[in-house]
Amino acid sequence: MSYRVGDHSTSDYSAAYRNETEMEKWKELLEKFSNPISRLEKYLLREGVITPDQNEKLRTNAKNMVREALKAANDLPKPSIDVMFSDVYESIPTHIGE
């Protein structure tokens, strides 16, 4: 299980709709137990499901895949501003359409 400690974006202020005590509790727990990926990694290593060498290869592969995907995405032509909200709203609100 995990918990998003921060806001969704710069325009989000999650403290407006979250309980402050709950947020602090989760923050402390996550500092103690780390993130879910690190916990899974430690578990797999501890249980002998993967070796440290396999783990390092998995990490390197994952980093390379992400870098390649970012490079490919950056090389794509930028979409027209006209489609900026096409996947956000069923129908564009008037104030945005203007």
C-alpha angles and dihedrals in degrees: 000000000000139000131212102235097183135056121280091241143337090281093053124087104188094183086072091067104022131079109251093216091052092048092051092048091053092046091055092046093050092048088053099043102029125221125320094254092053091046091052091047092052091047094051091048094045093049092047094241089130133017124232089253092052090047092053091049090050091051093048092047092049093049091049093048091051092048091049092048091050092049091049091048092049090051093056118099113261114254122245116269086238091075097047094111100027093110095038106061132034087219123009113253114242095245091056094042090056 
